[in-house]
């Protein structure tokens, strides 16, 4: 099935199977399992979107990405983005570490 084209970094939409499973899971499984399913599917979609950073022209380094943010958003909005990215990226890295990720 052809998925509609997404912008780089845009989260993929849940698949029909995921949506059906989630819907049925809400009916037949405990609340905790529904929450776990939502978290796991979110992280799976997020990992797909994050992998696309290598496809963005002009992003050769973290400095290139930071310079692009300052140029487009200005200093104040970039400072807000910095705080949000730092907090959320740290959470995602913590999950990766819990799953066994190492820098080695």
PyMOL commands that set and color helices and strands:
alter all, ss='L'
color gray80, all
select helices_A, chain A and resi 16-28+31-55+62-98
alter helices_A, ss='H'
color red, helices_A
deselect
rebuild
show_as cartoon
